[in-house]
Amino acid sequence: MLKRAIVLSIFIFIIGIAAGTIIGQQSTPEKSTSIEEDRMKILQQDLTKKTEELKKLKEEIEAKIKQQEELKAQLEKAQSENYQRLAKIYEQMPPEEAATRLEKLDDDTATTLLLAIKPRQAAKILANVNPEKAAVLSKRLVSIKEKTSK
């Protein structure tokens, strides 16, 4: 009888273990699904945060670009005003003196200045510039006029 009780106890114990294992196996997919869902939520939150950070950075960059463009426009306006003032000074000089000073300027500055001077006065000045420099400046003036007329 004792043997039967021991065998029966062992048998019940084995069935209990088997049942627990089966139950444990059944709950494991649910737990792993829950863990995967939590993980996905965390990843989505991280992705949302990163997306917001990138949007903020993009807005900051666009604001800086706009600011740079405004500064560039102000600088160009100031340069244009300076060339206009300088052109008036050159227009008031005798053409020979203006030509002497114009020859000492770099080609870009001289060309821009000639464009700012009234055409009749620019012609008088250019007539007094040495022929080589006058040819270079004339070519530059023509190329600028062609670009602006297109």
C-alpha positions as a printed Julia matrix, in Angstrom:
150×3 Matrix{Float64}:
  0.0     0.0     0.0
  2.83    2.34    0.77
  4.35    1.53   -2.56
  1.09    2.39   -4.29
  0.87    5.67   -2.43
  4.45    6.55   -3.37
  3.91    5.6    -7.0
  0.63    7.51   -7.05
  2.31   10.55   -5.46
  5.13   10.42   -7.99
  2.6    10.05  -10.81
  0.58   13.06   -9.56
  3.8    15.02   -9.14
  4.86   14.26  -12.74
  1.41   15.19  -14.06
  1.59   18.43  -12.07
  4.96   19.29  -13.53
  3.76   18.47  -17.02
  0.64   20.58  -16.51
  2.73   23.47  -15.14
  5.07   23.27  -18.09
  2.17   23.32  -20.52
  0.63   26.28  -18.71
  4.02   28.02  -18.63
  4.42   27.47  -22.35
  1.02   28.87  -22.99
  1.7    32.06  -20.97
  5.15   32.66  -22.53
  3.81   33.8   -25.94
  1.49   36.23  -24.19
  4.37   37.61  -22.14
  6.64   37.88  -25.17
  3.87   39.6   -27.14
  3.42   42.07  -24.29
  7.17   42.67  -24.11
  7.33   43.2   -27.89
  4.4    45.62  -27.73
  6.11   47.59  -24.95
  9.32   47.62  -26.92
  7.5    48.88  -30.02
  5.84   51.65  -28.0
  9.21   52.75  -26.64
 10.71   52.73  -30.13
  7.77   54.74  -31.47
  8.18   57.28  -28.68
 11.89   57.57  -29.45
 11.12   57.98  -33.13
  8.55   60.67  -32.36
 11.07   62.54  -30.18
 13.74   62.34  -32.87
 11.27   63.53  -35.49
 10.36   66.53  -33.35
 14.04   67.33  -32.78
 14.67   67.18  -36.52
 11.69   69.46  -37.2
 13.04   71.98  -34.7
 16.49   71.83  -36.26
 15.0    72.29  -39.71
 13.07   75.35  -38.52
 16.22   76.78  -36.94
 18.19   76.22  -40.14
 15.47   77.83  -42.25
 15.39   80.81  -39.88
 19.19   81.17  -40.13
 19.05   80.94  -43.91
 16.37   83.64  -44.02
 18.44   85.81  -41.69
 21.52   85.32  -43.9
 19.53   86.25  -47.01
 18.27   89.41  -45.32
 21.8    90.35  -44.28
 23.05   89.68  -47.8
 20.33   91.91  -49.25
 21.23   94.68  -46.8
 24.91   94.35  -47.68
 24.19   94.46  -51.4
 22.02   97.53  -50.89
 24.78   99.23  -48.89
 27.36   98.35  -51.56
 25.1    99.7   -54.27
 24.63  102.93  -52.34
 28.39  103.21  -51.86
 28.97  102.71  -55.59
 26.36  105.36  -56.34
 28.08  107.84  -54.02
 31.48  107.02  -55.49
 30.06  107.34  -59.01
 28.83  110.85  -58.21
 32.3   111.75  -56.96
 33.9   110.42  -60.16
 31.32  112.29  -62.25
 32.37  115.55  -60.57
 36.08  114.99  -61.33
 37.7   116.05  -64.57
 37.68  112.99  -66.91
 41.5   112.81  -66.94
 41.72  112.57  -63.13
 38.87  110.09  -62.94
 40.57  107.94  -65.61
 43.86  107.94  -63.69
 42.12  106.75  -60.53
 39.95  104.24  -62.42
 43.06  102.61  -63.92
 44.32  101.81  -60.4
 41.13   99.94  -59.44
 40.64   96.22  -60.01
 38.55   95.32  -63.06
 35.44   94.32  -61.08
 35.33   97.56  -59.12
 36.1    99.69  -62.16
 33.38   97.99  -64.21
 30.79   98.35  -61.44
 31.75  101.97  -61.0
 31.49  102.69  -64.73
 28.01  101.15  -64.72
 26.99  103.51  -61.91
 28.31  106.62  -63.7
 26.11  108.4   -66.23
 26.9   107.04  -69.72
 28.08  110.35  -71.18
 30.49  110.96  -68.3
 31.62  107.3   -68.31
 32.49  107.65  -72.0
 34.63  110.73  -71.3
 36.44  108.9   -68.47
 36.93  105.71  -70.48
 38.38  107.77  -73.36
 41.17  108.85  -70.99
 41.95  105.34  -69.66
 44.95  103.56  -71.23
 43.8   101.52  -74.27
 44.53   98.05  -72.82
 42.59   98.7   -69.62
 39.82  100.42  -71.59
 39.48   97.34  -73.82
 39.21   95.01  -70.8
 36.64   97.23  -69.11
 34.64   97.62  -72.33
 34.47   93.84  -72.79
 33.28   93.44  -69.22
 30.66   96.15  -69.66
 29.36   94.47  -72.82
 29.18   91.04  -71.15
 27.3    92.5   -68.17
 24.87   94.33  -70.42
 24.28   91.09  -72.38
 23.6    89.14  -69.19
 21.15   91.71  -67.87
 19.28   92.0   -71.17
 18.56   88.25  -71.3
